[in-house]
Amino acid sequence: MSTHAGQLAKTATAAAASRARPSLGSRIASGLGGTVVRVFLVLVGLFWLVPTIGLLLSSLRSPEDMGGSGWWKVFTAPSQLTVDNYQKLLENGDITNSLLNTVLITVPATVLVVVIGSLAGYAFAWMEFPGRDWWFLGVVGLLVVPVQVALIPIAELFGKIGLFGSIAGVVLFHVGYGLPFAVFLLRNFFAEIPRELLEAARLDGAGELRLFARVVMPLGGPAIASLGIFQFLWVWNDMLVALVFSDSGSQPITVALQTQVRQFGNNIDVLAPGAFISMVVPLAVFFAFQRQFVSGVMAGAVK
């Protein structure tokens, strides 16, 4: 009896193992499926990078070569590559000044939005004050206001107080228009922090500012990084606001390139490297902080 029972147990174990182990055909299909997906994603990534690669190669060719053939010609004639265009770019005062203006606009606009949005988001999430919910609804309502609606009224206001045409005016507009999204994003993220953690910090004697700096800010790092990337990319690539509120001395790189096209339609030797630098900086920022960006976007999706 015991021998028969042992044989039955071995048979059942073998049958379970055969059912658990996928067949050879299933394993081959699964492997091919993963390979196909990876190859497809690589092709999509390369296709997405084609304009960037084309602009880079164009910026390394002379105007005569660019006028005579496409940028892909460098693969058969690599001797066309030269850095003369970048030397001319550094000698162009309008472009170099506009690059500096872009930094002077983008960095303060990003830092102010992150700092003010973080403080306001914490206040709306964990501080009690009269009309808190109604104030927050007002902030959410500002998200649907198109930027074009505010251009003329704010331009008239800046003209009266002497900010029109200055870097400070462009920065203030970006800060004011970026704060509603910042407050909305960070308030919802900070509200997910466990209340017990904050109460424990308060019992240890932490005030609101210390609680915000020592507990909330470290936990909110992914969301804050995502907000900073969004704000940086939007301000760096903006042309509409800068075109309205800046003048020749405060214009960023986007407006400077547009002006160069309008005034000197054939100076591609300056436009190509300028456009590449304008595009590669946001790409570098995004890839440098992509891990924090993904963490912030996915925050709250998985408990």
Disulfide bonds with the S-S distance in Angstrom:
none
